[in-house]
Amino acid sequence: MVAIHKYMRGKIIKLAWPAILEMFWIMVVNVLVTAMVGKFGAVALASVGLSAMVQFSSAMVFAAAGTGAAAIVARETGAGNWQQVRLVAGQAVLLGVVFGVLLAVVGYHVAPALFILTGAEPAVAALGSALLKIGFLFTPFFLVFSIGNAILRGLGQTRTAFYISSVSNTISLSLSFMLINGYGLPGIGPYGAAWGTGIGQFIGGITVLVVMALTAKVKLGWREVLSIHPGMMRRIINISVPAGLEQLALQGGRVTYTFMLAQAGAVQFAAHQIATQVESISFMPGFGFSVAAMTLVGQYMGKGMPHRSAQYAWLTNKIAVVSMSLMGLMFFLFSKELTALFINDAEVIYWGSMLVMIAALEQPTIAITYVLGGALRGAGDTKWPFYITTIGVWLIRMPLIYLFVVVWHYDLTVAWYITVGDFLVRSIFLWWRFASNKWQETGKKERELQST
C-alpha cells in the first residue's frame, strides 16, 4: 500500500509541477508588463489593467470549450482511443476559431460602450477602449492557444503545455518591452503592451496547432478541424456549456467585485490590489493540482477504474491542502514583509498586511475548491461546479459585499472575511458532491452520448 501511494504521489507531482511553473511565469510576465506601463502614469496603468481584465474575462467564458475537450481527451486517452482523441482535438479547435472570430468582431465594436459602463474617467475610457480593440483582434488565437493547451493537459502532457505557454509569454514580454520603450522597434507606449501580448497569443495559437499535428497520439490534421462531426460536437458542448457558465459567473463576479471594492477609497483599494497580487502566489499550486486531479480522474474513468479515479482525487486533495496551508502560514507570519515588497506607503502596508493575513485563512478551502472542482470536471460532471460557483459568488459573496462595503461603508477587511466564507461554503459543497460518487454516473451518461 505504501508503494502504491508513493507511485500515485509521483504521478500527481509529475503532472502538477509544469502547470505550477506555467502559472508562475504568467504571473511574472503580468507583473513586469504592469511595471513597464506604470511609468506612463495612472491613466495608462488603469487603462491597460482594465482592458486586459475585460478581454481575459470575456475570452475565458468561451475558452471553457477546452474544459470539455480536456475531460473527453483524458477519458479517451485512458481507454486508448486515439482516433477519438484526434477528433475531439479537431472539433475543439474549430469551436475555438468560431467563438474567437465572433468575440473579436463583437468585442471590437462594443469596446467603447464597455468602458462607458465601467464608469471610468474619460481619459481611461478612451485609452482603455483603444487597447481593448487591439486585444480582441487576437482573441481567435488566444482561444486556440488556451483550448490546445487544455487538450495537451488532458493527454497528460502538462510539460509540453508549459513549454508552449512559456514561449508565448516570453515573446509577449520581449515584444511589450521593445514596443513600450522603443528598443529595436518604434516606441508606442501603453499600446505596446496590447500589441506585444496579442502577438504572443498569436504565436502561442500557431505553436499549439503545430505541436498537436506532430504529437504521435494526436496527429491533428485539417480533416478533423475543418469538418463538422455533430456527435462529437454534442459531447464537447454538453460538458463545456456548464464550464462556460461557471466562468461567466466567476469572471463576472471578479469584475463586479473589483468595481464595488474600488469605492472603499484609494488607500484601501491599493492595499486590496497588493494583497490580491500576494494571494495569487497560492493560486499556482491550486491550479497545478487541479490539472493533475482532472487529468487522472478522466484517464482512470476511461480505463474503467472509477475507484482509482477517486483515490487519485482524494490523494491530490490531501497534498494540495497541506501545501496551501503551509503557504497560508507563510502569509500570516510575513504579511507585512510581503506587502512592503510592492509599496513604501505605511498606511497601505498596514491595510495590505491585514488583508494578506485574512487571505491565509482561505488557503485550505481554496485547495479543496481547486482540486475537487478539477476532479469533477475530469469526470465530465461540470454542472455541479457551475452550480456551486454561482451560489458562492452571486448568492453569498456579492450581496454581502454590496451591503457591507457599498451600503454600510465597512472597511475592506469585511469583504475579505466574506470571501473566506464564500470559499468555505464552496469547498463543503464540492466535498459533498465528490464524496457522493454521483459523478461516476455522469461518466456513464457521457458514454451513452458518444454512442448516439
C-alpha positions in Angstrom: 0.0 0.0 0.0 2.8 2.4 0.8 4.5 1.6 -2.5 1.2 2.3 -4.4 0.7 5.6 -2.6 4.3 6.6 -3.4 3.7 5.8 -7.1 0.4 7.7 -7.1 2.1 10.8 -5.4 4.8 10.6 -8.1 2.2 10.8 -10.9 0.4 13.7 -9.3 3.6 15.7 -8.8 4.8 14.9 -12.3 1.5 16.4 -13.7 1.2 19.3 -11.3 4.7 20.9 -11.3 4.7 22.0 -15.0 1.3 23.6 -14.5 2.5 25.4 -11.4 5.5 26.8 -13.3 3.3 27.8 -16.1 1.2 29.9 -13.8 4.3 31.3 -12.1 5.7 32.6 -15.4 2.4 34.1 -16.4 2.3 36.0 -13.1 5.9 37.2 -13.6 5.1 38.4 -17.1 2.0 40.3 -16.0 3.8 42.0 -13.1 6.7 43.0 -15.4 4.5 44.4 -18.1 2.4 46.3 -15.5 5.7 47.8 -14.1 6.7 48.9 -17.6 3.4 50.6 -18.2 3.5 52.2 -14.7 6.0 54.9 -15.8 3.4 56.4 -18.1 1.2 57.3 -15.1 -2.1 56.3 -13.5 -4.3 56.7 -16.6 -2.1 54.3 -18.7 -1.9 51.8 -15.8 -5.6 51.8 -15.2 -6.4 51.5 -18.9 -4.0 48.6 -19.5 -5.3 46.8 -16.4 -9.0 47.2 -17.1 -8.7 46.4 -20.8 -6.7 43.2 -20.0 -9.2 42.2 -17.4 -12.2 42.7 -19.7 -10.7 40.8 -22.6 -9.4 37.9 -20.5 -12.7 37.6 -18.6 -14.8 37.5 -21.8 -12.5 35.1 -23.6 -12.3 32.7 -20.7 -16.0 32.1 -20.9 -15.5 30.6 -24.5 -12.2 29.0 -23.6 -14.3 26.7 -21.4 -14.6 24.6 -24.6 -11.1 23.4 -23.6 -12.5 22.1 -20.3 -15.0 19.9 -22.1 -12.4 18.8 -24.7 -9.8 18.1 -22.0 -12.2 15.9 -20.0 -13.1 13.8 -23.0 -9.4 13.6 -24.2 -8.4 12.4 -20.7 -11.0 9.7 -20.8 -10.3 8.6 -24.4 -6.5 8.6 -23.5 -7.2 6.3 -20.6 -9.2 4.0 -23.0 -6.5 4.2 -25.7 -9.0 5.5 -28.3 -6.6 7.7 -30.3 -8.9 8.3 -33.2 -11.4 9.8 -30.7 -8.7 11.9 -29.2 -7.8 13.3 -32.7 -11.5 14.0 -33.4 -12.0 15.8 -30.1 -9.0 18.0 -30.6 -10.1 19.0 -34.1 -13.6 19.8 -33.2 -12.5 21.8 -30.1 -10.1 23.8 -32.2 -12.9 24.5 -34.7 -15.1 25.8 -31.8 -12.2 28.0 -30.6 -11.8 29.6 -34.0 -15.5 30.2 -34.5 -16.1 31.5 -31.0 -12.9 33.6 -31.3 -13.9 35.3 -34.5 -17.4 36.1 -33.2 -16.0 37.5 -30.0 -13.4 39.5 -31.9 -16.0 41.1 -34.2 -18.5 41.9 -31.4 -15.8 42.9 -28.9 -14.1 45.3 -31.3 -17.3 47.2 -31.9 -18.6 47.3 -28.4 -15.3 48.1 -26.6 -16.1 51.8 -26.2 -19.5 51.0 -24.7 -18.0 48.5 -22.3 -15.7 51.2 -20.9 -18.6 53.7 -20.5 -20.4 51.0 -18.4 -17.4 50.7 -16.1 -17.8 54.4 -15.2 -14.1 55.0 -15.8 -13.0 58.6 -16.2 -12.9 59.9 -19.9 -9.1 59.6 -20.3 -9.1 56.0 -19.1 -12.2 55.1 -21.1 -10.6 56.5 -24.3 -7.3 54.7 -24.0 -8.8 51.6 -22.5 -11.3 51.1 -25.3 -8.5 51.5 -27.9 -6.3 48.9 -26.1 -9.3 46.6 -25.8 -9.9 46.7 -29.5 -6.4 45.6 -30.2 -6.7 42.8 -27.6 -10.0 41.5 -29.2 -8.3 41.2 -32.6 -6.2 38.4 -31.3 -9.0 36.5 -29.5 -9.2 33.7 -32.0 -5.5 32.8 -31.5 -5.9 33.2 -27.7 -8.8 30.7 -27.7 -7.0 28.2 -29.9 -3.9 28.6 -27.6 -6.0 28.0 -24.4 -8.0 25.1 -25.8 -5.0 23.4 -27.4 -3.1 23.6 -24.1 -6.1 22.2 -22.2 -6.1 19.2 -24.6 -2.4 18.6 -24.1 -3.1 18.6 -20.3 -5.9 16.1 -20.8 -3.3 13.9 -22.6 -1.1 14.2 -19.5 1.4 16.3 -21.4 1.5 19.2 -18.9 5.2 19.7 -19.6 4.6 20.4 -23.3 1.8 22.8 -22.4 4.2 24.6 -20.1 6.8 24.9 -22.8 4.3 26.3 -25.3 2.9 28.8 -22.7 6.5 29.8 -21.8 7.4 30.6 -25.4 4.2 32.6 -25.9 4.6 34.6 -22.7 8.3 35.2 -23.2 7.6 36.6 -26.7 4.8 38.8 -25.2 7.2 40.1 -22.5 10.0 40.8 -25.0 7.8 42.5 -27.6 6.0 44.5 -25.0 9.3 45.7 -23.6 10.6 46.7 -27.1 7.3 48.4 -28.1 6.6 50.2 -24.9 10.2 51.6 -24.5 11.2 51.8 -28.2 14.1 49.4 -28.1 14.7 47.9 -31.5 11.1 48.8 -32.5 9.1 52.0 -32.6 8.1 53.1 -29.1 4.3 53.3 -28.8 3.9 53.5 -25.0 1.0 51.6 -23.4 -0.2 50.4 -26.9 3.0 48.3 -26.9 1.6 46.1 -24.1 -1.5 45.3 -26.1 0.3 44.6 -29.3 3.1 42.6 -27.6 0.6 40.5 -25.7 -1.5 39.9 -28.8 1.4 38.8 -30.9 2.5 36.4 -28.1 -1.0 34.9 -28.2 -0.8 34.6 -32.0 2.5 32.7 -31.7 1.0 30.5 -28.9 -2.0 29.6 -31.0 0.1 28.6 -34.0 2.6 26.7 -31.9 0.0 24.6 -30.2 -1.5 23.6 -33.5 1.9 22.6 -34.9 2.6 20.6 -31.7 -0.7 18.7 -31.9 -0.1 18.0 -35.5 3.3 16.4 -34.7 2.2 14.7 -31.5 2.1 10.9 -32.1 -1.1 10.3 -30.1 -3.0 13.2 -31.7 -1.6 13.9 -35.3 -4.1 16.6 -35.7 -4.9 17.3 -39.4 -7.1 19.7 -41.4 -9.7 17.0 -41.9 -10.5 16.9 -38.1 -10.5 20.7 -37.9 -12.5 21.7 -41.0 -15.2 19.0 -41.0 -18.1 19.1 -38.5 -18.9 15.9 -36.6 -22.3 16.6 -34.8 -21.9 13.7 -32.3 -18.5 14.9 -31.1 -19.7 18.5 -31.0 -22.5 17.5 -28.8 -20.1 15.7 -26.4 -17.9 18.7 -26.2 -20.7 21.2 -25.8 -22.5 19.1 -23.3 -19.6 19.3 -20.9 -18.4 22.8 -21.9 -21.6 24.8 -21.6 -21.8 24.4 -17.7 -18.0 25.1 -17.6 -18.5 28.3 -19.7 -21.4 29.4 -17.5 -19.2 28.8 -14.4 -16.5 31.0 -16.0 -19.2 33.6 -16.7 -20.3 33.6 -13.1 -16.7 33.6 -11.9 -15.3 36.3 -14.2 -18.4 38.4 -14.0 -18.1 38.3 -10.2 -14.5 39.2 -10.4 -15.2 42.3 -12.4 -18.2 43.3 -10.2 -16.1 42.6 -7.1 -13.3 44.9 -8.3 -15.7 47.8 -9.1 -17.5 47.5 -5.8 -14.3 47.5 -3.8 -12.9 50.5 -5.7 -15.5 52.6 -3.7 -13.6 52.0 -0.5 -11.1 54.7 -1.3 -7.6 54.9 -2.9 -5.6 53.7 0.1 -7.7 50.6 0.9 -8.2 49.7 -2.8 -4.4 49.9 -3.3 -4.0 47.6 -0.3 -6.6 45.3 -1.8 -4.7 45.1 -5.2 -1.4 44.4 -3.5 -3.0 41.7 -1.3 -4.6 40.2 -4.4 -1.1 40.0 -6.0 0.3 38.3 -2.9 -2.5 35.8 -2.7 -2.2 35.0 -6.4 1.0 33.1 -5.5 -1.2 30.5 -3.8 -3.3 30.1 -7.0 -0.3 28.5 -8.7 -0.2 25.2 -6.7 -4.0 25.2 -6.7 -4.1 25.3 -10.5 -1.4 22.7 -10.8 -3.1 20.2 -8.5 -6.4 20.9 -10.2 -4.9 20.0 -13.5 -3.5 16.8 -12.0 -6.8 15.8 -10.5 -8.8 16.5 -13.7 -6.3 14.5 -15.9 -6.0 11.5 -13.6 -9.7 11.2 -12.8 -10.6 11.4 -16.5 -7.9 8.9 -17.6 -8.9 6.3 -15.0 -12.5 6.7 -15.8 -11.6 5.9 -19.4 -9.8 2.8 -18.1 -13.0 1.7 -16.4 -11.4 2.2 -12.9 -13.6 4.9 -11.1 -12.3 3.7 -7.7 -8.8 4.6 -8.8 -10.1 8.0 -10.1 -11.5 8.6 -6.6 -8.2 7.6 -4.9 -6.2 9.9 -7.1 -8.6 12.8 -6.4 -8.6 12.4 -2.6 -4.8 12.0 -2.5 -4.3 15.1 -4.7 -6.7 17.0 -2.4 -4.7 16.0 0.6 -1.4 17.1 -0.9 -2.9 20.4 -2.1 -4.5 21.2 1.3 -1.2 20.5 3.2 0.8 22.6 0.6 -1.5 25.5 0.6 -2.0 25.5 4.3 1.8 25.9 4.7 1.6 28.8 2.2 -1.2 30.3 4.4 1.1 30.1 7.4 3.8 32.0 5.4 1.2 34.7 4.5 0.2 35.0 8.2 3.8 35.2 9.5 5.2 37.5 6.8 2.2 39.6 5.8 3.8 42.9 6.4 7.1 42.0 4.6 5.2 40.6 1.6 3.1 43.7 1.3 6.1 46.0 1.7 7.6 44.4 -1.5 5.1 46.3 -3.6 4.9 49.8 -1.9 6.6 52.0 0.6 3.5 53.7 2.0 2.9 52.9 5.7 -0.9 53.2 5.6 -1.2 51.0 2.5 1.2 48.4 4.1 -1.0 48.5 7.3 -4.2 47.6 5.4 -2.5 45.3 2.9 -0.9 43.2 5.7 -4.2 42.8 7.4 -5.8 41.6 4.1 -2.9 39.1 3.5 -3.4 37.7 7.0 -7.1 37.1 6.2 -6.1 35.5 2.9 -4.1 32.9 5.0 -7.5 31.6 6.3 -8.7 30.8 2.7 -5.8 28.6 1.7 -7.1 25.1 2.8 -10.6 25.8 1.3 -9.1 27.2 -1.9 -7.1 24.0 -2.3 -10.3 21.9 -1.9 -12.2 24.1 -4.3 -9.5 23.8 -7.0 -8.8 20.1 -6.7 -12.3 18.6 -6.2 -13.7 21.1 -8.8 -11.0 19.8 -11.2 -11.8 16.2 -10.3 -15.5 16.7 -11.1 -14.6 18.3 -14.4 -12.3 15.5 -15.3 -15.3 13.1 -14.7 -17.4 15.3 -17.0 -19.5 16.5 -14.1 -19.2 20.2 -14.9 -22.8 21.2 -13.9 -22.1 20.9 -10.1 -19.0 23.1 -10.1 -21.1 25.7 -12.0 -24.0 25.5 -9.5 -21.6 25.7 -6.6 -19.6 28.6 -8.0 -22.7 30.6 -8.8 -24.1 30.1 -5.3 -20.8 31.1 -3.7 -20.1 34.1 -5.8 -23.5 35.5 -6.6 -25.7 34.4 -3.6 -23.1 34.8 -0.9 -20.1 37.0 -1.8 -21.6 39.7 -4.0 -24.8 40.5 -2.0 -22.9 40.6 1.3 -20.1 42.8 0.0 -22.6 45.1 -1.6 -24.3 45.5 1.8 -21.3 45.8 4.0 -19.0 47.8 1.7 -21.2 49.8 -0.7 -24.2 50.4 1.5 -22.8 50.3 5.1 -19.3 51.5 4.2 -17.3 49.0 6.2 -13.6 48.7 5.5 -12.3 46.1 3.1 -11.3 43.6 5.8 -15.0 42.7 5.9 -15.0 42.0 2.2 -12.1 39.6 2.6 -13.7 37.8 5.5 -16.8 37.4 3.3 -14.6 35.9 0.6 -13.3 33.4 3.2 -16.9 32.4 3.9 -17.5 32.0 0.2 -14.6 29.6 -0.3 -15.7 27.7 2.8 -19.2 27.1 1.5 -18.0 26.1 -1.9 -15.5 23.7 -0.5 -18.1 22.0 1.6 -20.5 21.6 -1.3 -17.7 20.3 -3.6 -16.6 17.8 -0.9 -20.2 16.6 -0.5 -20.7 16.2 -4.3 -17.5 14.3 -4.8 -17.9 12.1 -1.8 -21.4 11.1 -3.0 -19.8 9.3 -6.0 -22.7 10.5 -8.2 -20.1 12.0 -10.6 -19.5 8.4 -11.7 -23.0 8.3 -13.1 -22.2 11.3 -15.3 -19.4 9.3 -16.9 -21.9 6.6 -17.9 -24.3 9.2 -19.4 -21.4 10.8 -21.3 -20.5 7.4 -22.8 -24.2 7.0 -23.9 -24.0 10.4 -25.6 -20.9 9.2 -27.5 -22.7 6.2 -29.0 -25.7 8.3 -30.3 
